[in-house]
Amino acid sequence: MILSHGIGYTKYSTGNRKPETGNRKPETGNRKPETGNRSVYGLSREWLVRDGAVVPRAVVLSHDEQYARLADAVPEALSSAVVAGDPCFDRMAASEPRRRTYRSALDADDDMMVVLVSSTWGPHSLLGRNPNLISQLLAELPSDRHVVAAVLHPNTWFAHGPAQIRLWLGDCLRAGLRLVPPAEGWQQAVLAADVVIGDFGAVTGYAACVGRPTLLASFPEDQIANGSAMDELGRTARRLDPASAFPPQFDAAVAEAATGQFTKVRELATSLPGSSASALRRAFYGFLALPEPTRAPLVPPYSADVLLPERMPVAAWWVAAQWHGDHEAEVTRWPADVDARDEHAPNTTDRHLVVEQTHPRRDLHGNAAVVMLRDLHDVDETFARRPTCSLVVTGKEVVHRDKGVVVQGLSDVDESVACASAIYAWLSAGRTWDALPDKGLVRIGGHQIEVALSRPHVPPRPT
């Protein structure tokens, strides 16, 4: 008995391709006609027949569309065909109520957008075509409003080796990337996502099937079997414009997905939605000539416990702080370990560097306006060694070079960074220390912090 390992049988066998159609926009509908007979990987004579005989006793198909394709390619194999739906799709559908738990595993709050990048393997994959895309997303999406995660095909992990993958994505990991391991967790990551950027791999197809707004960063149409679920995805999904700002493209993808954009993709993925476990169990027990159990088959949701992405704490930020009036400031952060494209934020805004004391890049911590420390023991040495540093923060305090401790009682480093950046922006704008409000509101992402500024006691001058 054989089963497909992806979202049905969707790719043509290599070495037998139609001409490249280019990166057309899906709304044009200008597809070149088929030329000649194309063999589909896994559903053609070369895969099913040896010495004139059909080898498998059962060929499991997820959709009737594949049955018709098998009838054209290998009609003598129809007696072995079993249309049994898609168990992966059914489990993902059953797991949808656990979405918030999966998001928690990615450390994503309810008000954050989870952007999942999915890449299959090979030169036409997302990473093969645009290896800088993940770092650009991390560099340009405000970190307190976005989580970026990545799912890479196991062939990518183990063709190059996990150490090489971690080396290539080292800057991205230092910038907060959630890297999903190759064995398990990708279904949970898809369900946690608000937007998926992918290619012609199965993960991208499943994302569209479960209704996630999906953008295609690479899609070689010449490799995709006509009439398949992935072919329909290529016809309907919006292409990512690598030169344009990302958030407006996300908004457009979200709006289109809400209209039922991928309904037909889902319909072509399975002919038996919700019933694959029953059909497969019936086929397996029949294969073994054993009586099938009378109880209903299980369709277990995916566990959140196995979604264990690799990640590192961000230790360097570009920060912009904007004051609205005299009592409210808004702080935005982008990771500094990755580089944004020209003409895109944070390159286009007034910003400063906030860097952890032990960051490995000297070019970053040597130019930091704000330095993060574990405690206050190293404050004097930090100011002495770093002339560009105006403020030092810990998880509880903000210390000014000349004024000493100016904010106390904060709950974590993020709050300290937000407060220090607001003060830095105030002073950098030419406003005086004495004009700073005694109390203010600092917003960062979906959080707001009430700040009370400490006023160092200055004894009266003698008369």
C-alpha positions as CSV (number, residue, x, y, z in Angstrom):
1,M,0.0,0.0,0.0
2,I,1.4,3.4,-1.0
3,L,0.4,6.9,0.1
4,S,1.5,10.3,-0.9
5,H,3.7,12.2,1.5
6,G,2.4,15.6,0.6
7,I,-0.9,17.3,-0.2
8,G,-1.9,14.6,-2.7
9,Y,0.0,14.0,-6.0
10,T,0.8,17.5,-7.2
11,K,4.1,17.6,-9.0
12,Y,5.3,16.5,-12.4
13,S,8.2,14.1,-12.5
14,T,11.6,15.9,-13.1
15,G,13.0,15.8,-16.6
16,N,9.6,16.1,-18.3
17,R,8.4,19.7,-17.9
18,K,6.5,22.1,-19.9
19,P,8.0,25.5,-20.7
20,E,8.4,28.0,-17.9
21,T,5.5,30.4,-17.7
22,G,7.2,33.1,-15.7
23,N,6.0,34.8,-12.5
24,R,2.6,36.0,-13.8
25,K,0.0,37.4,-11.5
26,P,-2.8,34.9,-10.8
27,E,-5.5,37.3,-11.8
28,T,-4.5,37.5,-15.4
29,G,-5.4,33.8,-16.1
30,N,-2.9,33.5,-18.9
31,R,-1.6,30.0,-18.5
32,K,0.2,28.3,-21.4
33,P,-1.5,25.2,-22.7
34,E,-0.2,21.8,-21.9
35,T,2.4,20.3,-24.3
36,G,2.6,16.6,-24.6
37,N,1.9,14.0,-21.9
38,R,3.3,14.7,-18.5
39,S,3.9,12.1,-15.9
40,V,2.9,13.0,-12.3
41,Y,5.3,12.0,-9.6
42,G,4.0,8.9,-7.8
43,L,1.0,8.4,-10.2
44,S,2.6,7.3,-13.4
45,R,3.7,4.1,-15.0
46,E,7.3,4.6,-14.0
47,W,6.3,4.6,-10.3
48,L,3.6,1.9,-10.3
49,V,4.5,-0.7,-12.9
50,R,7.5,-3.1,-13.0
51,D,7.9,-6.0,-15.5
52,G,4.5,-5.2,-16.9
53,A,2.6,-5.6,-13.6
54,V,1.2,-3.1,-11.1
55,V,3.3,-3.5,-8.0
56,P,1.2,-2.0,-5.1
57,R,-1.9,-3.8,-4.0
58,A,-3.4,-0.4,-2.9
59,V,-2.7,3.1,-4.1
60,V,-4.2,5.6,-1.6
61,L,-5.6,8.8,-3.2
62,S,-6.8,11.8,-1.4
63,H,-9.2,13.1,-4.1
64,D,-11.3,11.8,-7.0
65,E,-9.3,14.1,-9.3
66,Q,-6.3,11.8,-8.7
67,Y,-8.4,8.8,-9.5
68,A,-9.2,10.3,-12.9
69,R,-5.6,11.1,-13.5
70,L,-4.6,7.5,-12.6
71,A,-7.2,6.2,-15.0
72,D,-5.5,8.1,-17.8
73,A,-1.9,7.2,-16.9
74,V,-2.2,3.6,-15.6
75,P,-5.7,2.3,-16.1
76,E,-4.7,-1.2,-15.0
77,A,-4.0,0.2,-11.5
78,L,-7.5,1.4,-11.0
79,S,-8.4,-1.8,-9.2
80,S,-5.9,-0.9,-6.6
81,A,-7.0,2.7,-6.1
82,V,-8.5,3.7,-2.7
83,V,-9.8,7.3,-2.4
84,A,-9.4,7.9,1.4
85,G,-9.2,11.7,1.8
86,D,-6.4,13.5,3.7
87,P,-5.7,12.6,7.3
88,C,-3.3,15.5,7.8
89,F,-6.0,18.0,6.8
90,D,-8.6,16.3,9.0
91,R,-6.3,16.5,12.0
92,M,-5.5,20.2,11.3
93,A,-9.2,20.9,11.1
94,A,-9.7,19.1,14.5
95,S,-6.8,21.1,16.0
96,E,-8.2,24.5,15.1
97,P,-9.7,25.1,18.6
98,R,-6.1,24.9,20.0
99,R,-4.9,27.8,18.0
100,R,-4.2,30.0,21.0
101,T,-2.2,27.3,22.7
102,Y,0.0,27.0,19.5
103,R,0.4,30.7,19.5
104,S,1.6,30.7,23.1
105,A,4.2,28.1,22.1
106,L,5.5,30.7,19.7
107,D,5.3,33.4,22.5
108,A,2.8,35.3,20.4
109,D,0.2,37.5,22.3
110,D,-3.3,37.8,21.0
111,D,-2.6,41.3,19.5
112,M,0.5,40.1,17.6
113,M,0.6,39.0,13.9
114,V,2.3,35.6,13.4
115,V,4.0,35.5,10.0
116,L,5.0,32.0,9.0
117,V,7.6,31.4,6.2
118,S,7.4,28.0,4.6
119,S,10.0,26.7,2.2
120,T,10.3,23.4,0.4
121,W,13.6,22.2,-0.9
122,G,15.6,22.8,-4.1
123,P,16.6,25.8,-6.3
124,H,13.0,26.8,-7.0
125,S,12.0,26.9,-3.3
126,L,11.4,30.1,-1.4
127,L,14.9,29.9,0.2
128,G,16.4,28.9,-3.1
129,R,14.9,31.9,-4.9
130,N,15.1,34.5,-2.0
131,P,17.5,33.4,0.8
132,N,17.3,36.9,2.3
133,L,13.5,37.0,2.7
134,I,13.4,35.8,6.3
135,S,15.9,38.3,7.5
136,Q,14.1,41.1,5.6
137,L,10.9,40.3,7.3
138,L,12.5,40.3,10.7
139,A,14.3,43.6,10.0
140,E,11.3,45.5,8.8
141,L,8.3,44.2,10.9
142,P,8.1,45.9,14.3
143,S,9.0,43.1,16.8
144,D,6.5,44.0,19.4
145,R,3.6,43.6,16.9
146,H,4.9,40.6,14.9
147,V,6.3,37.1,15.4
148,V,8.2,35.5,12.5
149,A,8.5,31.7,12.3
150,A,10.0,29.4,9.7
151,V,9.3,25.9,8.6
152,L,11.9,24.3,6.3
153,H,11.5,21.0,4.4
154,P,13.4,18.1,6.0
155,N,15.3,17.7,2.8
156,T,16.7,21.2,3.3
157,W,17.7,20.4,6.9
158,F,19.5,17.2,6.1
159,A,20.9,17.9,2.6
160,H,22.9,20.7,4.1
161,G,23.0,19.6,7.7
162,P,21.3,21.2,10.8
163,A,24.6,23.0,11.7
164,Q,24.7,24.7,8.3
165,I,21.0,25.7,8.5
166,R,21.6,27.3,11.9
167,L,24.7,29.1,10.5
168,W,22.8,30.5,7.6
169,L,20.0,31.6,9.8
170,G,22.2,32.7,12.7
171,D,21.5,36.4,12.3
172,C,17.7,35.6,12.0
173,L,17.8,33.5,15.2
174,R,19.5,36.4,17.1
175,A,16.8,38.6,15.7
176,G,14.0,36.6,17.2
177,L,13.1,34.0,14.5
178,R,11.2,31.0,15.7
179,L,12.7,28.1,13.7
180,V,10.4,25.0,13.8
181,P,12.4,21.7,13.9
182,P,12.0,19.4,10.9
183,A,10.3,16.4,12.5
184,E,7.1,17.9,14.0
185,G,5.4,21.1,14.9
186,W,4.7,22.5,11.4
187,Q,1.0,21.8,11.5
188,Q,0.7,23.7,14.8
189,A,2.8,26.6,13.4
190,V,0.5,26.9,10.4
191,L,-2.6,27.0,12.7
192,A,-0.9,29.6,14.8
193,A,-0.2,31.8,11.8
194,D,-2.1,34.9,10.7
195,V,-0.2,35.1,7.4
196,V,1.8,32.4,5.6
197,I,4.5,33.2,3.0
198,G,5.4,30.0,1.0
199,D,6.1,28.3,-2.2
200,F,4.9,25.1,-4.0
201,G,5.6,22.9,-1.0
202,A,2.9,21.0,0.8
203,V,3.0,23.1,4.0
204,T,1.9,26.1,1.9
205,G,-0.9,24.1,0.4
206,Y,-2.2,23.0,3.8
207,A,-2.0,26.6,5.0
208,A,-4.4,27.7,2.2
209,C,-6.6,24.7,2.8
210,V,-7.2,25.6,6.5
211,G,-8.0,29.2,5.5
212,R,-4.8,31.0,6.3
213,P,-4.0,34.1,4.2
214,T,-1.3,32.9,1.9
215,L,1.3,34.6,-0.3
216,L,3.6,32.9,-2.7
217,A,7.2,33.9,-2.8
218,S,8.1,31.3,-5.4
219,F,5.9,29.1,-7.5
220,P,7.4,27.3,-10.6
221,E,4.1,26.6,-12.5
222,D,5.9,24.3,-14.9
223,Q,6.4,21.7,-12.1
224,I,2.8,21.6,-10.8
225,A,0.3,19.1,-12.1
226,N,-2.7,20.7,-13.8
227,G,-6.0,20.2,-11.9
228,S,-4.4,19.5,-8.5
229,A,-4.9,21.4,-5.3
230,M,-1.5,23.1,-5.7
231,D,-2.3,24.1,-9.2
232,E,-5.5,25.8,-7.9
233,L,-3.4,27.5,-5.2
234,G,-1.1,28.9,-8.0
235,R,-4.1,30.3,-9.8
236,T,-5.6,32.0,-6.9
237,A,-2.9,33.1,-4.4
238,R,-1.4,36.5,-4.4
239,R,2.3,36.7,-5.2
240,L,4.6,38.4,-2.7
241,D,6.2,41.5,-4.2
242,P,9.8,41.3,-2.8
243,A,10.4,45.1,-3.5
244,S,7.3,46.5,-1.7
245,A,6.5,47.0,1.9
246,F,5.3,43.8,3.6
247,P,2.4,45.0,5.9
248,P,0.1,46.3,3.0
249,Q,0.6,42.9,1.2
250,F,-0.4,41.1,4.4
251,D,-3.5,43.2,4.7
252,A,-4.5,42.4,1.1
253,A,-3.9,38.7,1.7
254,V,-6.0,38.7,4.9
255,A,-8.9,40.5,3.1
256,E,-8.8,38.1,0.1
257,A,-8.7,35.0,2.3
258,A,-11.8,36.3,4.2
259,T,-13.8,36.1,1.0
260,G,-13.2,32.3,0.7
261,Q,-10.4,32.7,-1.8
262,F,-9.0,29.2,-1.2
263,T,-12.3,27.3,-1.0
264,K,-11.5,25.4,-4.2
265,V,-8.0,24.6,-3.0
266,R,-9.5,22.9,0.0
267,E,-12.1,21.1,-2.1
268,L,-9.3,19.7,-4.3
269,A,-7.3,18.5,-1.3
270,T,-9.7,15.9,-0.1
271,S,-12.8,14.2,-1.3
272,L,-13.6,13.0,2.2
273,P,-13.2,15.9,4.6
274,G,-13.5,14.7,8.1
275,S,-13.7,11.0,7.1
276,S,-10.1,10.1,6.2
277,A,-9.5,8.1,9.4
278,S,-12.5,5.9,8.7
279,A,-11.6,5.3,5.1
280,L,-8.0,4.5,5.9
281,R,-8.8,2.2,8.8
282,R,-11.2,0.3,6.6
283,A,-8.6,-0.1,3.9
284,F,-5.8,-1.1,6.4
285,Y,-8.0,-3.8,8.1
286,G,-9.1,-5.1,4.7
287,F,-5.5,-5.3,3.6
288,L,-4.8,-7.4,6.7
289,A,-7.9,-9.5,6.4
290,L,-8.9,-8.6,9.9
291,P,-12.3,-7.4,11.3
292,E,-12.4,-3.7,11.8
293,P,-13.1,-2.4,15.3
294,T,-16.6,-1.2,16.0
295,R,-15.7,2.0,17.8
296,A,-15.1,5.2,15.8
297,P,-11.5,5.9,14.8
298,L,-9.6,8.6,16.6
299,V,-8.7,11.9,15.0
300,P,-6.4,13.4,17.7
301,P,-5.6,17.1,17.7
302,Y,-1.9,18.0,17.3
303,S,-0.1,18.5,20.6
304,A,1.2,21.9,21.5
305,D,4.0,20.3,23.6
306,V,5.9,19.3,20.5
307,L,6.0,22.8,19.0
308,L,9.4,23.6,20.4
309,P,10.9,26.2,18.0
310,E,14.6,27.1,18.2
311,R,15.0,30.8,19.2
312,M,17.3,33.2,21.0
313,P,16.6,36.3,23.0
314,V,17.0,39.5,21.0
315,A,20.0,41.5,22.3
316,A,20.1,44.4,19.9
317,W,17.4,46.7,18.7
318,W,16.8,49.7,16.5
319,V,14.3,51.8,18.4
320,A,12.2,54.8,17.4
321,A,10.3,56.8,20.0
322,Q,7.7,59.4,19.2
323,W,6.1,61.7,21.7
324,H,2.4,62.6,21.3
325,G,2.1,65.8,23.3
326,D,4.0,66.0,26.6
327,H,2.7,63.0,28.4
328,E,2.5,60.1,26.0
329,A,5.2,58.3,24.0
330,E,5.0,55.4,21.5
331,V,8.1,53.1,21.1
332,T,8.7,50.8,18.1
333,R,11.5,48.2,18.0
334,W,13.2,46.3,15.2
335,P,16.0,43.8,15.7
336,A,19.4,45.2,14.7
337,D,21.1,41.9,13.9
338,V,19.4,41.8,10.4
339,D,19.4,44.5,7.7
340,A,16.3,46.1,6.2
341,R,16.0,46.9,2.5
342,D,16.7,50.4,1.4
343,E,13.7,52.8,1.5
344,H,12.1,50.7,4.2
345,A,11.8,51.0,8.0
346,P,13.7,51.3,10.2
347,N,16.1,52.9,7.7
348,T,13.5,55.6,7.0
349,T,12.9,56.7,10.6
350,D,14.8,58.6,13.3
351,R,16.1,55.8,15.4
352,H,18.8,54.8,18.0
353,L,20.5,51.6,19.0
354,V,19.8,49.6,22.2
355,V,22.2,46.8,22.7
356,E,22.9,44.2,25.4
357,Q,26.3,44.7,27.1
358,T,27.8,41.3,25.9
359,H,26.4,41.4,22.3
360,P,29.0,39.7,20.0
361,R,28.9,42.4,17.4
362,R,31.2,45.3,18.3
363,D,29.8,47.5,15.6
364,L,26.5,47.4,17.4
365,H,27.3,47.7,21.1
366,G,30.1,50.2,20.4
367,N,27.5,52.7,18.9
368,A,24.6,52.0,21.3
369,A,22.7,55.0,22.8
370,V,21.2,52.6,25.4
371,V,23.0,49.6,26.9
372,M,21.2,46.7,28.6
373,L,22.9,45.3,31.8
374,R,22.0,42.5,34.1
375,D,22.4,44.7,37.2
376,L,23.8,48.1,38.2
377,H,27.3,47.0,39.2
378,D,28.8,47.8,35.8
379,V,27.1,51.2,35.2
380,D,30.1,53.4,35.9
381,E,32.4,51.3,33.7
382,T,29.8,51.2,30.9
383,F,29.5,55.0,30.8
384,A,33.3,55.4,31.0
385,R,34.0,53.0,28.1
386,R,31.2,53.9,25.8
387,P,31.0,57.6,25.1
388,T,27.9,57.2,22.8
389,C,25.9,55.6,25.7
390,S,23.4,58.0,27.3
391,L,21.3,55.6,29.3
392,V,21.7,52.2,30.9
393,V,18.9,49.8,31.7
394,T,18.3,46.7,33.8
395,G,15.1,44.8,34.3
396,K,14.1,47.3,37.0
397,E,15.9,50.6,36.5
398,V,16.8,53.3,34.0
399,V,20.0,55.1,34.7
400,H,21.0,58.4,33.0
401,R,24.7,59.3,32.5
402,D,24.4,62.6,34.4
403,K,21.2,62.2,36.4
404,G,21.7,58.7,37.9
405,V,18.7,56.4,38.4
406,V,15.7,58.2,36.9
407,V,13.1,55.3,36.7
408,Q,12.7,52.5,39.2
409,G,10.3,49.6,39.9
410,L,9.9,48.4,36.3
411,S,9.0,44.7,35.7
412,D,11.3,43.7,32.9
413,V,13.9,44.8,30.4
414,D,11.3,45.5,27.7
415,E,9.7,48.1,30.0
416,S,13.1,49.5,30.8
417,V,14.1,49.8,27.1
418,A,10.8,51.5,26.3
419,C,11.2,54.1,29.1
420,A,14.8,54.8,28.3
421,S,14.1,55.2,24.6
422,A,11.3,57.6,25.3
423,I,13.6,59.7,27.5
424,Y,16.4,59.5,24.9
425,A,14.0,60.7,22.1
426,W,12.8,63.6,24.3
427,L,16.3,64.9,24.9
428,S,17.5,64.2,21.3
429,A,14.7,66.5,20.1
430,G,16.3,69.4,22.0
431,R,13.8,69.4,24.9
432,T,15.2,69.9,28.3
433,W,15.4,67.5,31.2
434,D,13.4,69.8,33.4
435,A,10.6,69.8,30.9
436,L,10.1,66.1,31.1
437,P,6.8,65.2,32.7
438,D,6.9,63.8,36.2
439,K,4.5,61.0,35.0
440,G,3.9,59.7,31.5
441,L,2.5,56.9,29.5
442,V,4.8,54.8,27.3
443,R,3.3,52.5,24.7
444,I,5.2,49.6,23.2
445,G,3.4,47.1,21.0
446,G,0.1,46.2,22.7
447,H,1.4,47.2,26.2
448,Q,1.4,50.5,28.0
449,I,3.5,51.5,31.0
450,E,2.8,54.2,33.5
451,V,6.2,55.9,34.2
452,A,7.1,58.0,37.2
453,L,10.3,59.9,36.7
454,S,12.6,60.3,39.6
455,R,13.9,63.8,40.2
456,P,17.4,63.7,41.7
457,H,17.6,66.0,44.7
458,V,19.8,69.0,44.0
459,P,20.7,71.0,47.1
460,P,20.0,74.8,47.0
461,R,22.9,77.0,46.0
462,P,24.3,79.1,48.8
463,T,23.4,82.8,48.7
